[in-house]
Amino acid sequence: MIHVVAAVIRDGEEFLACRRNKDRGGRWEFPGGKVETGETSHGALIREIAEELSVKISPGATLTAVDETGAGLRIEFIHAALSAERPTASTDHDVLRWLRASDLTSVDWADADRQAVEVLVRINHSEAVIPPVGQQDA
């Protein structure tokens, strides 16, 4: 099974949603990518976000994980905070949008990401505190 990580980047009250380029499906997702041999989840996430969005993040706790057994993928959705300004472009996405938790369902998410969105919306509705971002894993 291939291990993939995705950053649930929160800035204030908004979360980053990224739309895949049309040639890659055109649906919305949380940015990230494959964990390479010898990498930790946090290390892979830091690398992937730097490559895709040209920004630094501080990963925190895992929000949820989704197994897509038909595709042979396990996607780990990890809370993250920006270490600097918000990204303005992406190598893998044609649109970046910041959404409040209450607006997350307004876009067409990829199936696995939809499950992570449901968890975020449930947390928002229960007024639970989203776990704080931990120390950066270099």
Residue pairs with C-beta under 8 A, 6 or more apart in sequence:
1 67
1 69
1 72
1 73
1 74
2 34
2 72
2 73
2 74
3 34
3 35
3 41
3 74
3 76
4 32
4 33
4 34
4 35
4 73
4 74
4 75
4 76
5 32
5 33
5 35
5 41
5 44
5 45
5 48
5 75
5 76
5 77
5 78
6 29
6 30
6 31
6 32
6 45
6 75
6 76
6 77
6 78
6 113
6 116
7 16
7 30
7 31
7 32
7 45
7 48
7 49
7 57
7 59
7 78
7 80
8 15
8 30
8 63
8 77
8 78
8 79
8 80
8 116
8 120
9 15
9 16
9 30
9 31
9 49
9 57
9 80
9 81
9 82
10 16
10 79
10 80
10 81
10 130
11 81
11 82
11 86
11 98
13 100
13 101
14 98
14 99
14 100
15 98
15 99
15 100
15 101
15 104
15 120
16 30
16 31
16 86
16 87
16 96
16 97
16 98
17 28
17 29
17 30
17 96
17 97
17 98
17 99
17 104
17 107
17 109
18 28
18 29
18 30
18 31
18 90
18 92
18 93
18 95
18 96
18 97
19 26
19 27
19 28
19 29
19 93
19 94
19 95
19 96
19 97
19 107
20 26
20 27
20 28
20 29
20 92
20 93
20 94
20 110
21 92
21 93
21 94
22 94
24 92
25 110
27 108
27 109
27 110
27 113
28 107
28 108
28 109
28 110
28 113
29 109
29 110
29 113
30 77
30 113
30 116
31 48
31 49
31 52
31 53
31 90
31 92
31 93
32 44
32 45
32 48
32 49
32 52
32 75
33 44
33 48
33 51
33 52
34 44
34 48
35 41
35 44
36 44
39 47
40 137
41 59
41 62
41 76
41 78
42 59
42 78
42 136
42 137
43 137
43 138
45 57
45 59
45 78
45 80
46 56
46 57
46 59
46 136
46 137
46 138
49 55
49 56
49 57
49 80
50 56
51 91
52 90
52 91
52 92
52 93
53 87
53 89
53 90
53 96
54 87
54 89
55 82
55 83
55 84
55 85
55 86
55 87
56 82
56 83
56 84
57 80
57 81
57 82
57 83
57 136
58 80
58 81
58 82
58 83
58 133
58 134
58 135
58 136
59 78
59 79
59 80
59 133
59 134
59 136
59 137
60 78
60 79
60 80
60 81
60 131
60 132
60 133
60 134
61 78
61 79
61 131
61 132
61 133
61 134
62 76
62 77
62 78
62 79
63 77
63 78
63 79
63 116
63 119
63 120
64 77
64 115
64 116
64 119
65 74
65 75
65 76
65 77
66 74
66 75
66 77
66 112
66 115
66 116
67 73
67 74
67 75
68 74
68 75
68 111
68 112
73 112
75 112
77 113
77 116
77 119
79 130
79 131
79 133
80 133
81 133
83 136
86 98
87 96
88 96
89 96
90 96
97 107
99 106
99 107
101 120
101 121
101 123
101 124
102 121
102 124
104 117
104 120
104 121
105 117
105 121
109 117
120 130
123 130
